[in-house]
Amino acid sequence: MAVVDHEGLVVTANDALGDLLGSDALTLAAQSASDLLDLASDVRTWHAYREVLRGRRSRFRCTRRLKHPDGRSMWSEITVVPMPETEAGTGTEAGAVTGAGVPGRSPVLLTITDISDRRELQKRLRHLQMHDPVTRLPNRTLFFERLSAALESPPYQDDSLPRHSRIGLCYLDLDGFKAVNDTLGHRIGDRLLAAVAARLTDCAERESPHRPGGSLVARLGGDEFAILVEESAGTQQLTDLARAVLATLQKPFDLAGQRLEVSASIGVVERAVAGTSATGLMQAADTTLYWAKADGKARWTLFDPERNAHRMTRQALSSTLRPAVERGEFTIEYQPLVGMADGVVRGVEALVRWNHPQFGMLSPNRFVAIAEEDGSIVQLGRWVLRSACRQARRWQLDHPAESPLFISVNVAVRQVWDSDLVTDVAEILTETGLAPGLLQLELTESAVMGSAGRPLEALQKLSDMGVRIAIDDFGTGYSNLAYLSRLPVSVLKLDGSFVRGFRYDDGAHPSPADETIVEAMVQLAHRLGLTVTAECVETAVQAERLRRIGCDTGQGWLYSRAVAPERIAELIGASPLQH
């Protein structure tokens, strides 16, 4: 301890302070306390210290790293507090200070405490808190602390100079690590993680040995690791690092007599520090890692803004799909199915559209796959089926003198699995009054050919009810003809890729092979008692060739695009080509 006057000079000091500073306590008198303890090294500390000396502040405390006489560094906690008047006036020296013509200015008591052991303990505890016990790597907490610091404190502080600081991240996940834990146990799994960590560290050091920012290898949890590259030289540096990581992890691991091989999927993100947040960088890395796994694993994938925008749009559609059905955002357009022999409209296919408030009118290929994934296809499909049957019945009642149009509705295989499709169809037909023979349900070839058990049973019940079953896009899937003979199918819809081979106009090159295939499929279908619809008919030449081959109905832009129900009403009993 020491007593310091209002000018910051030592009045008296105890022997312990002398020992700490390597001097005799008596020699410290009249020396500047701030010089002895380096209190003027930063502005804030110096200002706070002076405020206590002037009586404007009741207490001041700071931490300083001092040099011990034996050469070691010593962390000290320095406290400065004013001395009470009664204490300040008791001693001769202190009394001299208070009576030196500066009324109200009491000396201050300066206390220095050695906190080196405490600091060392805090350092050890922080290391334990910030590092993974299995791999000894920095953990998720330290990783994000370092990442945030790198993004918040770019190295170029001179505002007159352009800032080109960049940052990169390789976010990786071990493929099949769970199988190692499940089959060999967590002890071997932990050893594998430690071995992977060692290889990642070596790899990062080899790939950027002289980079000023260096690389941080961290374990974020489970089998997820990250390599943070500060002051990145660009995308090439990060992709080279990812390649090197894959190469080093492909080498077998020998662990306690076990020879293990693992691979990794890596998401690579590299961008400018300016405008980048820790959350945004990690979201991009997580998305890119997901792409790497979806693309086949054991690979690296670079973040693609365009692909991410598509993902974000898809996510936005997914989150609003179910409520959209309830809000009535969907509408149905109808495309005519025309008899090839006479050109008269025989039926229509119902094609759902989504009038999205943000993205505008969306065709089925933008949202049907999403609806199948999240199960909302059941709710949407039921609405389409009911609306289409109701519309078909309305046309029938409005045109009693004409042959009624059949309505063709697309059905996803998940609708067969996740709902009682047979019951739904029966209830809707009863509710709308539409005859079962005027309803046609379309399933894709892959869905129908894979039907067994419950789906096949449902299709058979629907066929027994009188509903027609059509295979859509026939010729592009498995084309299992043995299956075809056993399924309750009424109609084959030939995929448009075959029909396009019939074009002889506009410089198109016809495909004799397509004609031969289509002719064979039509003959086969007729032998099995099935009718054939050709999709994507665009020219009169195509239509004529398909008619000669024996196709029963055609569908395509030659006749009409998908249109509103009012337009279909005008085509009933007539040929679309006449309108």
N, C-alpha and C positions, 0 to 999 in steps of 0.2 A: 504494500500500500504506500501511498504518498499523499501529502497535503500539497495542493497546488494553489497559487494565488490567482487573482483575477486577470493577470497578464499571462497566465499559463506557465509560470516558472515554479519549479519544485521548491517548496519551503522546507519540507523534511520528508524522509523516506525511511522505511524500515529495512532491516537487514535482508529480508527475503527478496525484496525488489532489487537490492544491490546484487545479491547472488544470481538472480534471474538475468540481470543485464550484464553480469560480469564485472561489476564495479563495487567500490566501497560505498556504502549508503551515504556517507557524509559528502562524498564527491559529487553526488547527484544534485545537491542543493544549488539553486539558482540556474539550473539547466532547464531548457524548454522541454516540457513533458511531451509535446507533440512531436518533437524531433526524436526523442528517445523511443517513442512507440509508433512512429510513422503515421500519425493521425492526420497529416496534411496531404496524404497521397491521393485522396479523392475529394471532390468538392462537397458532396453531401455530408460525409463524415466530419470534415473540417468545420463546416457551417454549424452542424449540430453541437459539436464540442464547444465552439465559441459562444453559442447561445447559452449553454450552461454556465460558462465562465462569467457571462454578463448578467446572470440572474434571470434570464428570460425563459429558461427551460428547466424543468425540475429534475430531469434524469436523461442520461445518454448511455447507450450500450452499443458496443460493436465487437467484431471479431477480427483479430490480426494474427498474421503468421510472422513470428519473431525468430531471430537467430539466437540460439542458445550459445553460451560461451564454449561449450564442447563441440560446436559445429553442427549440431542437429537442428532441424526446424521444429518450432514449438508453436502450436496453436494456442492463442490466449484470448480470453474474453475480458474486455476492458469495460469497466463501469465507472461513470463519472456522476457524482451527486453533490449538491451543495451541502456544506456542513452547517448544522444548527448554530445559531448565534452563541448559545451558552457554551457549546463545545469549542467554537472558534475562538472565544475570548478567554479560555482558561489557561492556555499555555502562553509563555512569554513571546515565543516566536509568532504564534498565531495572533496574539494580541497586537503585536507590532504590525502585522499585516492589516488587521481590521482598523487599526488606528492610523493608517498611512494616508489619510486624506481622501479616501474614497468611501464615503458612508453608504451602507446598504450592500456593499460588495463583500460577501463572505467568501472565504477560501472554499475550495472543493476537495472532496475526498476521491482519489483515483485508486481503483482496485483492479489488479491484474490477476486473473485466475488461469492456471494451466489447464486447458481442456483437451490436450493432445489425445489422451486415452479415450475421452468421450468422442472426439472426432474420428478416431480410428474405429471405434465400435460402430459409430453411425455409418462410416464408409463400408464396413463389412456387412452391416445389416442392409444397406442399400444395394450392395452387390448381390446379396442373397435375394432381395426383393426384385431385382431387375434382371436376374439371370435364371435360365431354366436349369433345374437340378439334374436332369437326365443328360442333356447335351452340353451344358456349361455355356451355351450361347445366350446372347441377350434375348430376353423374353418379349412378349407382346407390348408390355408397358414401356420398356426402354426403347423398343423399336419406334413406337409412336411418339415418344418424347424426342428422339433423334430426328424423326421425319418432320415433326412440327417445327423444330428448331431450324432444320435445313430450309424449310419453306418460308419461315418468318424472317430469317436473317441471311439474305443473300450476301455473298462475299464482296460485292461491289457497292460500297457505301457512298461513293462520290456521285452525287446526282448529275454532275456535268458529263459523266461518262455513260455510254449505253450499257444496259444490263443484258447480258446474254447467258446468264446462269441457267443450267438445265439440270434435270434430275431424272433418274431412271429406276425402274423396279422390276425385278424378276420374282414373280410370285409362283411358288411351285408346290405341288401336292404329289406325294408318292402314290403310284398306281398299285392297287392291290395290297396295301399295307395291312388292312384289316384281316386279310387271310393269314398273314404271318402271325399276328396276335392270336387269332382263333385256333390255328393249328400247332404253333410252336410255343405259345405262351407269351406273356407280357415281358418276361425277363429277356428273352431273345429279341422281342420287339424293341425294348429299350436299348439293347446293344446295337441293334440295326440303326436306330435313330441317332445314336452317338457316332456311329461310323459314318453315316450320311453327313452329319454335321461337320465332321473332320474333313471330309472330302470337299464339301461346299466351301469351307473356309480356305482350304488350300487352293481351290479353283479360283475363288474370288481374288486371292492375293496374287496368283499367277497372271490373271487377266488384266489387273490394273495395279502393277507394282509401284508405279511412280505417280499415280493420280493424287493431286493435292487433297481432295475431299475423301478419297478412299472409299471402301465398301463396308457395309455393315451386314453381316449374316446373322439372321435371327430365326428363332423357332417361334411361330405365332400360336402354336397349339396343335395337338394331335400329330398328324404327319404333314403339316403345312409349314413351309419355310419361306423366308423372304430374303432377297439380296438387294439392299438399297445402295444405289450408286449416286453419290453426291458429285456435283460438277461433272455430269456426264458429257462425253465428247460427241454424243449423238446416237441415233438409232442403231448404227452399225456396231458400236461398242456393246450395246445391250444384247443384240441378237448374237454376236460372237460369244458373249458370256453365256447365253442360254444354250448355244450349241456345245460349248465346253462342259457345262453342267450335265447335259444329257450324256455326253461321251464318258465323263468320269463316273456317272452313276450306273452306266451299263456294264461296267466291269464287275464281276462277281464279288460278293462279300463272304469272307470266311469267318464265321462266328461260332466259337465253341464247338468246332467240328461240323457245323452246319454251313453248307455252301448255298448262299442265297443270291438271287438275282432280282433286282427291282428296276422299275423305270419311273419316270416322272412326267407329269404334264406341267407346262410352264406358261404362265401368262406374262407377256412382256409389255411394259408401258414406258414410254420415254417422251418427255415434253418439257417445255420451258417452265421455270419456277414461277415466273410472273403469271398471275391468274389461276394458279393451281392450288387447291386445298388438299389437306390430308385425306379428307373424306372422299373427295372426287377422285384422287389418285387411286385409293384403295378400291373404290367401286369399279373403276376401269380395270384394275388388275384382277379383281374377282370375276368380272364378266369375261375377261380374256382367258383366264384359267378355265372357266366353264366351256368356252369355245374349244380350247385345246383338248379337253376331255371328250366333248361331243364329236370332235373331228377324228377321234380314234385313239387318244391317249399316246403316251410315249413321244411327245412332240412339244415344240414351243409354238405359240401363236402370238402375233403382234397385234396390239390394239388397233381396231379399224373404226374410225368415227362413223363411217357410213353404215357399217354393219351394226354398230351400237345404236344409231338412230332408228334403224329398222327394229331392233330389239325393244327400244323404248316405246315405239309406236305399237308394237305387238303387245307389250305389257299394258299400255294404256287401253288398248282394245279389250284385253282380257279382263281388266278390272271393271270395265263398264258394260260388259256384254250381258250379264244377267239382268241388271236393272233396265237395259235398253229394251228388252222384250216387254217388260212391264210398262215402260213409258211409251210403247207403240212406235219405236223408231224404225222398225222393220216394215218393209213393203214387199209385194210380190209382183213380178212381171212374168209374162207367159210367152213362150216361143212355140209357134205352130209345128205340129207333126203332120206332114202332108202325104197323102197317098201318091205313090210314084206313078200309078197307072192313069189316074184321072186328074191329079193335081189338086184334089179337094182336101180341105183341112179335116183330119180325122180326130185329132186330139191336140193337147198342148202340154208342154212341160213347165211346171212351176219353178221359177228361179227367184230365190229370195235376195233382197238387197237391203243394205243397212244404210239408212240416211243418218250418218253420224254427225252430231252437231259441230264437231271440230274438223273432221277429215272429209266431210262431204259424203257423196253416194259411193258406197263400197260394194264391190262384187263379191260373190261367195268365196273365191279363193283367198280373200284377205282375212276372213274371220271363221270360216267353217272348221278349219283344222284346229284353231284355238278353242272353239266351242266343243270339239270332240275331246280335246285334252282335259278341259276342266269340267266336263260333264254337262255344261249348259246346252249342249246339242239336243238333249232330251226335251227340255222345256221349249227350245226354239223349234225343234222338229215337230213337236205336237201342235204348236201354233201354226206352222206352215201347212201341216196336213189338214187341220180344221179349216183354215182360211181358204185353201185351194179347193177342198171338197164343197165348201159353201158356195164358192164362186162357180164351180162347174154345175152345181144344181141350179144356180140362178140363171146361167146361160140356157140350161135345158128348159126351165120354166118360161123364159122369155122368148124362146124359139121352138115352140112345140111341134111345128111342122117339119123341122129339120132333124136329121139324125143327131143324137146327143154326142157331144165331144167327150172323150175319155181324158182324164187328168192324170199326168205322170208326176210323181213326187219323189225326190231323192231322199233316201234313208241311209243314215250312217250305221255302221255295224254296232256302234255303242248304244244306239237306240234299241237294238234288239236285245243287247245284254242287260242294259241298265233300266229298262222299263218294260212293262207288259204291253208290247206293241200290238199284239193280237187284240187285247181288250180295248186299247186306245182306238184302233181302226174300227172295231165293231161299234163302239160308242159314237164315234164321229160319223160313221155312215148312217147310223140310226138317227142321230141328231140332225143331220143335214138332209136326209132323205135320198142321198145318192146311192144308186145301185152299185153293188160290189164290182160288177163287171166293167164299170166306168172308172175304176181306180187302178192305176198302175204304179207300183213301187219300184224304184230303181236303186240297185245296190251295185257298187263297183265290183269288177271281176275278182280282185284279190279278196274282197270281203265275202263274196258268195262262195268262191272256191274253197275258202278256209272254213266254211260253215260246218259245224258238227254239233251234236248235242242240242242244247237249247236253241241256238239260232236256226238250225235246220228244222227243228220241230216247229218253231214259230213260222218259218216260211211255208212249211207244209200246211199248217192250219190256215194261213192266209190264202193259200192257193185253193184249199178245200172250200173256203168261204166264197170263192169266185173272184178274188183280187188277182190281178195279173202281176207277175214278178218279172222284172227286166234286169238283164246284166248290162251295166253301163261300161263304156270304154272297152268292149270285148276285143281281145286280140293283143292287149298290151300287158296282161298279167301272166298267170300261170297257164291258162288255157288247158286245164285238165279236162280232156274230153270224156274220160271215164266218169268224172264227177258230174259233168254236164248232163249225162244221161240219167242220173239219179236225182237231180235237183228239180224242184217244182217250178221250173222256169218257163215263161211263155214267150219272152221276147229277148233277142240279142240286139244290142246297139253297137254297131261297128265304130271303132274309134276313128276320129277324124284323120289320124296320121295315114290310114290306108286310103281314105277317100281323096286326100290331096294328090295321090298318085294318078288320079284320073284326069287331071287338068291337061288340056291340050292348047289352051289359049294363053295370051299374055306372056308368051315366051317361056312358059313352064314346060318342064320336061316330064312327060308321063312315065310311070313306072309299070312296065308289063308284069313285074313280079307282084306288085300290089293288086293289079287286076286279077291275076291268077289266084292269089290268096283270098281275095274277097269273093270271087266266084265260087271257090271251094267251100268257104264258110257259109255262104248263102245256101248252097246245095245241101250241105250237112244240116244246117238249121231246119230247112224245109223237110228233110227226111225225118227229123226228130219231132216234127209238128210245131216248130217254132216260127214266129215271124221275125223279120229283120228290119231294123231301122238304121239308115246311114246318117251319121252325124257330119257336121261341117260341110254341107253341100253349098257350094258358092257359085257355080256356073251351070248354065243350061247343058253344056257338054257333059259335065259330070253327072248331072241328073239323068240324062238320056242313057249314058253307059250303065248307070246303076239300075235303071228301069229294065234294060235289056238283060242284065245279069239276073234280075229277079228280086231286087230289094223291094220290100213292101211299102215302107214309108221313108221319108227323108226329112231332114231337119237342118237348117242352116240359113245363112244370110241371103241365099238366092230367093228364099220364100219370105223370110221376115226375121228381123232381130227380135229379141225379147221386148215385148211391148206391154202397155197398160191393158187391163181387162176390157176397157171400152173399145179399144182397137180390135181385139179378138172378136168381139160381138159383131163387128162389121164383116169379118171373114167367114163366119159360120155359113156352111152350105156353098161356099164359093172357093175359087182358087186364089191364093195370095198373089199369084203372078198377074191377075187381072186388076189388082188394086194399086 
